[in-house]
Amino acid sequence: MASDVVRADGDWLALREPADADARAEELLDPLRAVLPARQGLVVHDLGSGTGSMARWLAPRLPGPQQWVLHDRDRDLLDRAATYPPPRAADGTEVRIETRGHDITRLGPGALAGADLLTASALLDMLTAAELERLVAGCTEAGCPLLFTLSVVGRVELQPADELDGDVMAAFNAHQRRTTAGGALLGPVASGAAVAHLEAAGFDVTVRPSLWRLGPRRRALTAAWLSGWVGPAVEQRPELAPVAEPYARRRLAQAAAGTLFVTVHHADLLALPRRTVTAQRASQTG
């Protein structure tokens, strides 16, 4: 069993932030806004917040004063988040942040009390089954809407195509499900597992695709993603090494020339407590 702990690099998070922002499924925001409380002062807890990119994306899309509580076990990432807080809300009101450094898969009772919304980005696929169960239990206790974005689903499309694309993708997906000290990671099956747990816990869940589109406008991100895709694939399947090295060189040359186009598929999910949905429908028909 490997002893590695899955962590995110701050520079990588900064590089990917614009692509994340473009990819997230904005069509989930209207049904979310419809169930958020009308009172002044929205409290949002961001789980596994990293450098705070989710807050910087979502806060300006929600109205009214907001208090964001950013949870992450990496204090360096939280320090970056405090340095680059989100802008004002959609109506120009203040957005404040608070950081909490701890393991979000082991939240104590009441840790999310008072939350009006729980969010997470690029988190679910980094969890084990046990961690996901604990996280859903904490979210269920909070009893508020959830917006979880950018979970990988194991599908990548590259143009122009290469005969090794499928082998690399399969090996990378297997690496995403590798065994760590805490157990086997969920990787590409995480969003489906989350939907099952949330529906069983009393949520109505809507899933929408969120696509990273990489190419000439994002050459640095394309190259970084490519290296971070091929490397773990070879780590998972060392027998790929003799062909993976020239494959990576070809692909990196295409990325540098602006001739490589990549679509990385993710899933975004919005989970609403069924009692909230029922109350909203009753108010609409009453």
N, C-alpha and C positions, 0 to 999 in steps of 0.2 A: 504494500500500500504506500502510495506516495505521501509525503508529509507537507507538500506545498500548500500554501494558503493563497487563494485567488485574490489578487490585489490589482488595482488600476493605477496606471502611471499618469501623473498630472499633465505632463506634456502631451501624451497621447489623447487625454480627455480634451485638452484645449484644441488640438488639431482636428478632432472629430466633431466638435461642438456645432459648427455651421451645418455640416451634413446631417447631424441629428435634428437640428431645428427644422431643416427643410423636409425631413422624412416623416416626422410625427403626424399622425392622422388628426388633422384639425376638425374633421367632421364629428369627432367625439365630443367636442367642446360645447356645442349647443345643448345636447341632452344633459351634459354635466352642469352647465350654468342654470338649467331649468330646475334643478333639484337643490342647488346650494342655498343656504339660508339667506333670507332677505335682510336680516339684521346687519348692522354695520360691524365690521371687524371679522374678517375671515381668518381662521386658523388652519394652516396647512402644514402637515408633517411630511417631509421628503426623506424616504428611506433609502440608505445607501447613496446619499446625495453627491458624493464625490466633491467636485469643485463648485457645485451649485448650478449647473447648466439647466436643469429642469426648472428651477425657480426663475432663472433669467428668461427662459422661453415662455413659461406659463403665466407668471405674475402679470405681465402687461396685457394678457388676454382675458384676465378676470377683473371684474369691477370692484371698487371699494377698497378701504384700507385692509392690508393683509399682514399677518404675522406668520412667517415661515420658520419652522423648526427643522434644521438640517441634521440628520442622523448619519454618522459614518464612523467606522472604527479607525480610520486613518486621519490623524490630527493634521498632518501636512496638507491633505486635500481640504479639510475644513478651514484651515488658515487661508488657503487660496480663495475659498468661497466667501470668507469674510472680507477679503480684499476687493473682490469684484461682486458686490451685491446686485440683486436684480433692480431694474429701473422701476419707475412708478407704475401703479395699476392702470388699467384701461381708461379710467376716468381721471387719472392724474393724481390720485391719492397715494399716501405713503405706503411703502412696503418695507417692513422690518424683518431682520433675520436673527436667529439664535442658533448656535451650533452645539451639538451634543456628541461627544466622542464615545461610542460604545458599539457593541456587536448587535446589529438590528435583528439578527435571528434569535436573540436571547433577551428580548425586551421583557421587563418585569410587568406585573399587573399594573394597569393604570398608566403605563408609559405614554400611551397615545390618547389619554383622556382629554376631552374637550376639543378634539380635532373635528373640523368640518370637512376635511378632504385629506386623503393619503395619496401620495404620489411616489413613483419610483421610475427610474430610467436605466435601461441596460443592466438590470439587476437579476431578473428571475432565472436566466440561463446560467448564472454563476452560483446557484444554490443547489444543495442536495435535496432529496425528497423530504428528509426530516426537517431541514431548515425551512423549506417551503411550507410544510404543515404548521410549524411554529409561527411563521410569519402570518399565515392566513388566520390562525387562531387569534393573534394579536389584533389583526385588522378587523376581525369579526367582533371582538370585544369593543373596539372603537365605534362600530356601528355606523360608519359614514361612507360616502362614495370613495372609490379607489380609481386612480388613473395610472396604469402601469404601461410604459412605452418601451419600444425598441428591444424586444426579446428576439434573439435569433431563432430562425426556424429551419436552418440547415440547407437553405437553397441559395445558390449563387449562380449568376449568369455572366459570362465573359464574352465580349466581342472584340476582335475575331475569336472564334472558338479554337481550342487546341485539344488534341486527343487525350492529353493528360488531365484536363480539367476535372473530369468525373472522379478519377483516382485521388486527386488532391482533395477534392471536396469531401469524399467519403472518409478519407483519413483524418481530415480536420474535424469533421463531425464526430468521429470516434474519440478524438482528443478532447472535444468539448464535453464528452461524457466520461472522462477519465475518473479514476478513483483518487480522492484526496484523503487527508487525515480525517475529514468529517464524513466521508462516504463518497459515493459516485455522484458526480455533478449531473444535473438534468439537461444542460445544454439545449439542443434543438427541441426537446419535448417539453420544455418548461412551461411554455404558454398554454399548451393543452392541459398539462397537469394542474396549472393554476386555475384554469376555467372550471375543471371538474371539482376541485376543492371549494372554490368560491360558490359555485352553484349549489353544492351540497350544504354549504354554510348559510344559504338564504339570500344570495345575491342574484340579480339578473345581470348577465355578462354580455357585452357586445365586443366583438373582435374585428379589427380593421387592419389591413396591411400597411406597413410603413417601410418605404424602400429607400435605401441608400443608393444614390446614383453617382458613381465615381467616373471621372474621366478627365479631359483636358483642363477643365476649370479647377480641378482639385488634384493636381499631379502629385503634390507632396503626400496628401492623404492616401491617394491610390497606391503610391509606392510603399508607404508605411503599412497599409492594410495588406498588401500583397506579401510583404516579408513576414507579417504576423499571421498570414494564412498558410504559407508554404512551410515555414519553420516548424510549427506544431504538427503539421501533417507528417513531416519526416520524423519528428520525435515519436509520433505514434506508430509509424510504419517505417523503420530504418531502411528497409529494402528499397524504398523509393529514392533514397539519396542519390544514386548514380544518375537518374533521369531528372530528379527534382532540381538539381543545381543548374543545368542548362535551361530547364523550363523557367526557373525564376529569372535567370539572366534575360531570356527572351521577353518575358512579360515586363520586367523592369525597364527594358529598352523601349518597349511599346508605350509604357506609361510616361517615360521621359519625353518621347516624341509626340505624345498627345493622341495616340492612335488606339489606346486601350480603353474600353468602356466596360464598367462593371456595375451590375445591379445586385445588391445584397439585400435579401428579403428578411424583414422582421415582422413582428406582430405587436400591435397596440391593443390594450384591452381596457374597457371602462366597466366597472362593476358597481351596481347600484343596489343598496339594500331593498329587498322586495317590498317592505313596508313603506319605504319612501316612494317607490314607483306607484304603489297602490294608492297612497294618499294623493299623489300628484294627479293620477287619472281621475280620482273622485272629485278633486277640485275643478278639473277641466269639464267634467260632465254635470257637476252640480250647479 
